[in-house]
Amino acid sequence: MRQSSQEWKWFSSGAVVIALVSGCGTPSEDHGLEVDNLEAVVTRDSAGIQILESSRPAWPQDAGWQVEIEPFLQLGSRGGDEWQPAFGRIADAVRFEDGRIAVGDQQAMLVHVFDSTGRFLETWGGRGQGPGEFQRIDRLAVLRGDSLVVRNEGLGRHEVYGPDGVFARTVHSSSRSGSGGMGEVSGWLQGGSFIVASILAPDPDLRPGRQVVEGEWYRFGPTGEALGLHAVLPQQVVEVAGSPPRSRPVALAPQAQSYAAGPGLWHGFPNSFEVHRIGPDGPDRIFRRAWTPLPVTTALKEAYRSWYATPTLSAEVSESARAAYVQLRRSD
């Protein structure tokens, strides 16, 4: 650290429940939405960066996403005549272009594959350290041509399977992204390259008080070769206190969300209503909501301090350390 939708969902409960989402989340023809006020969105260019700024929603309030009560598809064992796998802990799920669905089970270290109707087809992988085996399944992604890549987080590598389920290759990427910090995959780009977010140790020179610290995102090629630093971006809010100084994340404070897809890295930091796309040559697109932040009043700060000082929140902290704990965690 340095200062500074899918239309279906899955749930881990022994089976995967695919819920139909009605309505729409974007004003596009793909969702059948009639948009009457697209003038609310202004598109302009600033030094080669396309900026899309919205002053109000482009669709009515009652046209948002709605999850249907009854699922339209169920994956996994909940009785029935035909054998189905029972899930332990679901890591991720993706859908192939041909409609098949792959679900990664982090407890069994297996990837279960189903057809578009929910019928179980086969299982890929297994627990171990050999080629195509998993130490810890983290994320799944479908690459061009319906190849499946599985982030093998426990071993710092990726296992790639062909569309027929035959293991193809292992792609290594250091868990240290080039800057001394542990890495977390943000996602895969077009062509199979991927981006790793570096979770760095706090800078020892951070000044006391509340700070926004930055993280580093590194890019790797399809075969695991390091392609260098992709971006340096705000990551989280910490508070520095004590002697020697120690930093701790601030509860409920802004924290970066990032996802690599298509041509670049999508990044948002919730101190503003903006999402940035950072391509190989830098930022190239910004989605922005025009807004005016509400002022944080003194009364609200006092209520927050009082809430954080309640015994139920600090019961596990010793009496001698409680005052320092509350001071560290409370609002400014």
C-alpha positions in Angstrom: 0.0 0.0 0.0 1.1 3.5 -0.7 -0.6 6.7 0.5 -2.4 8.6 -1.6 -24.2 -8.6 -14.1 -24.9 -11.3 -14.7 -28.6 -12.4 -15.2 -28.3 -15.4 -12.9 -27.0 -16.0 -9.4 -25.7 -18.9 -7.4 -25.9 -19.8 -3.7 -24.0 -22.3 -1.7 -26.4 -24.6 0.1 -25.7 -28.1 -1.1 -27.1 -27.1 -4.5 -26.8 -24.2 -6.9 -30.0 -22.3 -7.5 -30.2 -20.3 -10.7 -32.6 -17.5 -10.2 -34.2 -15.7 -13.1 -33.7 -12.0 -13.1 -36.5 -10.0 -14.7 -36.6 -6.4 -15.6 -33.3 -4.8 -16.6 -30.2 -3.2 -15.2 -29.0 -1.2 -18.2 -30.8 0.9 -20.7 -30.1 -1.3 -23.7 -32.1 -3.0 -26.5 -30.8 -6.4 -25.2 -33.1 -6.1 -22.2 -36.1 -4.7 -24.1 -36.1 -1.4 -22.2 -37.7 1.7 -23.6 -35.6 4.6 -22.5 -37.2 8.1 -22.7 -34.6 10.2 -21.0 -31.2 9.3 -22.5 -30.5 13.0 -22.5 -29.7 12.4 -18.8 -26.4 10.8 -20.0 -23.8 13.1 -21.5 -20.8 11.7 -23.4 -17.7 13.8 -23.9 -14.0 13.3 -24.6 -11.2 14.6 -22.4 -7.6 14.1 -23.5 -8.5 10.8 -25.3 -10.6 9.5 -22.3 -14.3 9.0 -23.0 -16.4 10.3 -20.1 -20.0 9.2 -19.7 -21.8 11.3 -17.1 -25.3 10.6 -15.8 -27.3 13.2 -14.0 -30.2 10.8 -13.2 -31.2 7.2 -14.0 -32.0 6.5 -17.6 -34.8 4.2 -16.7 -37.8 4.3 -14.4 -37.4 3.2 -10.7 -39.7 0.2 -11.2 -37.7 -1.1 -14.1 -34.7 -2.3 -12.0 -33.4 -5.8 -11.4 -35.9 -8.2 -9.7 -35.1 -11.7 -8.6 -38.0 -14.1 -9.2 -39.2 -16.1 -6.2 -39.0 -19.4 -7.9 -35.7 -20.6 -9.4 -35.8 -21.6 -13.1 -32.8 -24.0 -12.8 -31.3 -26.0 -10.0 -27.8 -27.6 -10.0 -26.6 -30.2 -7.5 -28.2 -32.7 -5.2 -31.5 -32.1 -3.6 -33.1 -35.5 -4.2 -34.3 -37.0 -7.5 -33.7 -40.1 -9.5 -30.5 -39.0 -11.2 -27.2 -38.6 -9.3 -26.1 -35.0 -8.8 -23.1 -33.7 -6.9 -23.7 -32.0 -3.6 -21.7 -28.8 -3.2 -19.6 -28.1 -0.1 -18.4 -24.5 -0.6 -18.9 -22.8 -3.9 -16.0 -20.7 -5.1 -17.3 -19.5 -8.4 -19.6 -20.3 -11.3 -19.4 -19.4 -15.0 -21.4 -20.1 -18.1 -19.9 -21.3 -21.4 -21.0 -19.8 -24.7 -22.8 -23.1 -25.6 -24.9 -22.8 -22.4 -23.0 -25.3 -20.2 -22.4 -24.2 -16.6 -19.2 -24.9 -14.6 -19.2 -24.6 -10.8 -16.1 -24.7 -8.7 -16.3 -26.4 -5.3 -13.7 -25.1 -2.9 -14.3 -27.9 -0.4 -14.1 -30.9 -2.7 -11.5 -29.1 -5.0 -13.6 -30.1 -8.1 -15.2 -28.3 -11.0 -18.6 -29.7 -11.8 -20.0 -29.2 -15.3 -23.7 -29.1 -16.2 -25.6 -28.6 -19.4 -27.9 -25.7 -20.0 -30.9 -27.6 -18.5 -29.1 -28.4 -15.2 -28.2 -32.0 -16.0 -24.9 -33.1 -14.6 -22.3 -33.9 -17.2 -18.9 -34.5 -15.6 -16.3 -33.4 -13.1 -12.9 -31.9 -13.8 -9.8 -31.6 -11.6 -9.3 -32.8 -8.0 -7.3 -32.2 -4.9 -3.6 -32.2 -5.2 -0.5 -30.4 -6.5 -0.1 -32.1 -9.9 -1.1 -30.7 -13.3 -4.8 -29.9 -13.4 -5.2 -30.4 -9.6 -6.2 -27.8 -7.1 -4.9 -26.6 -3.7 -7.5 -23.9 -3.5 -10.0 -22.9 -6.2 -10.5 -19.2 -6.3 -12.0 -18.0 -9.6 -13.2 -19.4 -12.9 -13.3 -17.8 -16.3 -14.3 -18.8 -19.8 -11.7 -17.7 -22.4 -12.2 -17.4 -26.1 -13.1 -20.8 -27.6 -14.8 -22.0 -24.4 -11.6 -22.9 -22.6 -12.0 -22.9 -18.9 -9.3 -21.3 -16.6 -9.3 -22.0 -12.9 -7.3 -19.8 -10.5 -5.4 -22.3 -8.3 -4.8 -19.8 -5.5 -3.1 -22.2 -3.1 -0.3 -22.8 -5.6 -0.2 -19.4 -7.3 -1.1 -20.7 -10.7 -3.9 -21.3 -13.2 -5.2 -24.6 -14.6 -6.5 -24.4 -18.2 -8.9 -26.9 -19.6 -10.1 -27.3 -23.2 -13.8 -27.0 -24.0 -14.0 -30.9 -23.9 -12.7 -31.0 -20.3 -9.2 -32.3 -21.2 -6.5 -30.6 -19.2 -4.4 -28.4 -21.4 -1.8 -26.6 -19.4 -0.7 -24.8 -16.2 0.0 -21.1 -16.3 2.2 -19.9 -13.4 2.1 -16.5 -11.9 4.0 -15.4 -8.9 1.9 -14.7 -5.8 4.2 -11.8 -5.4 3.3 -9.4 -8.2 6.7 -7.7 -8.5 6.4 -5.4 -5.6 6.7 -7.6 -2.5 3.0 -8.0 -1.8 0.7 -11.0 -2.1 -1.4 -11.1 -5.3 -5.1 -11.5 -5.9 -6.4 -12.1 -9.4 -8.8 -9.3 -10.6 -9.8 -11.2 -13.7 -8.9 -12.2 -17.3 -8.7 -10.0 -20.4 -9.3 -10.7 -24.0 -6.8 -13.2 -25.3 -6.2 -14.8 -22.0 -3.9 -12.3 -20.2 -4.8 -11.6 -16.6 -4.3 -8.9 -13.9 -3.2 -9.4 -10.4 -3.9 -6.9 -7.6 -1.0 -6.5 -5.3 -1.9 -6.4 -1.6 1.1 -4.5 -0.2 2.4 -4.1 3.3 1.6 -0.6 4.6 4.3 2.1 4.0 6.1 2.6 7.3 6.3 6.3 6.6 2.5 6.8 6.6 1.7 9.9 8.7 -0.6 9.5 11.8 -4.3 9.7 11.1 -6.6 8.5 8.4 -5.1 7.9 5.0 -6.1 6.5 1.6 -3.5 4.1 0.5 -2.8 2.8 -3.0 -2.4 -0.7 -4.4 -0.6 -1.9 -7.5 -2.2 -4.0 -10.3 0.2 -6.1 -12.5 -0.5 -7.7 -15.8 0.5 -11.2 -16.9 0.4 -12.7 -20.4 -1.6 -15.8 -21.4 1.4 -18.1 -20.6 2.2 -16.4 -17.3 4.9 -14.0 -18.4 5.1 -10.8 -16.4 4.1 -7.8 -18.5 4.8 -5.1 -15.9 2.8 -2.6 -13.8 -0.7 -2.0 -15.2 -2.0 0.7 -12.8 -1.5 2.3 -9.4 -4.9 3.1 -7.8 -6.6 3.9 -4.5 -7.1 0.7 -2.5 -8.5 1.3 1.0 -8.6 3.6 4.0 -6.4 3.0 7.0 -5.9 4.8 10.3 -2.4 5.1 11.6 -1.8 5.4 15.4 0.4 4.3 18.2 4.1 4.1 18.8 5.6 2.6 16.8 2.9 3.6 14.3 0.5 0.8 13.2 -2.1 1.0 10.5 -5.5 -0.8 10.5 -8.3 -0.7 7.9 -11.1 1.6 8.9 -14.4 -0.3 9.3 -17.1 0.7 6.7 -14.7 3.0 4.9 -14.3 3.1 1.1 -12.5 0.1 -0.4 -11.6 -0.5 -4.0 -13.5 -2.9 -6.2 -11.8 -4.1 -9.4 -12.5 -6.5 -12.1 -10.5 -7.3 -15.3 -12.6 -8.0 -18.4 -12.5 -7.3 -22.1 -9.8 -4.8 -23.0 -8.9 -3.6 -19.5 -9.2 -3.3 -15.7 -12.4 -1.8 -14.3 -11.8 0.0 -11.0 -14.1 1.9 -8.6 -13.3 3.6 -5.3 -16.4 4.7 -3.5 -15.3 8.2 -2.5 -17.0 9.2 -5.7 -19.6 7.7 -8.0 -17.1 6.8 -10.8 -15.9 3.6 -12.5 -12.7 3.8 -14.5 -11.5 1.5 -17.2 -7.7 1.3 -17.5 -6.5 -0.3 -20.7 -2.9 -1.2 -21.7 -2.2 2.5 -22.5 -3.8 3.9 -19.4 -7.4 5.2 -18.6 -9.6 5.3 -21.6 -13.2 5.4 -20.2 -14.9 6.9 -17.2 -18.5 6.3 -16.1 -19.6 9.0 -13.7 -22.7 9.9 -11.7 -23.1 13.6 -11.1 -23.9 14.0 -7.4 -23.4 16.3 -4.4 -22.2 14.5 -1.3 -24.3 15.0 1.9 -22.4 16.8 4.7 -21.4 14.7 7.7 -22.8 16.6 10.6 -21.3 16.9 14.1 -24.4 15.1 15.5 -23.8 12.2 13.1 -20.2 12.0 14.2 -21.1 11.9 17.8 -23.7 9.2 17.3 -21.1 7.1 15.4 -18.5 7.6 18.2 -21.1 6.5 20.8 -22.1 3.5 18.8 -18.5 2.4 18.4 -17.8 2.8 22.1 -20.5 0.3 23.2 -19.2 -2.7 25.2 -20.6 -5.2 22.7 -18.3 -4.0 20.0 -15.2 -4.0 22.2 -15.9 -6.9 24.5 -13.0 -9.0 23.2 -10.5 -6.1 23.9 -8.9 -5.9 27.3 -9.9 -3.1 29.6 -6.5 -1.5 29.4 -6.5 -1.5 25.6 -10.1 -0.5 25.1 -9.7 3.2 25.1 -7.0 3.0 22.4 -9.0 0.5 20.4 -12.1 2.8 20.4 -9.9 5.8 19.5 -8.4 3.9 16.6 -11.7 2.7 15.2 -14.0 5.7 15.7 -14.9 8.5 13.3 -12.7 11.6 13.2 
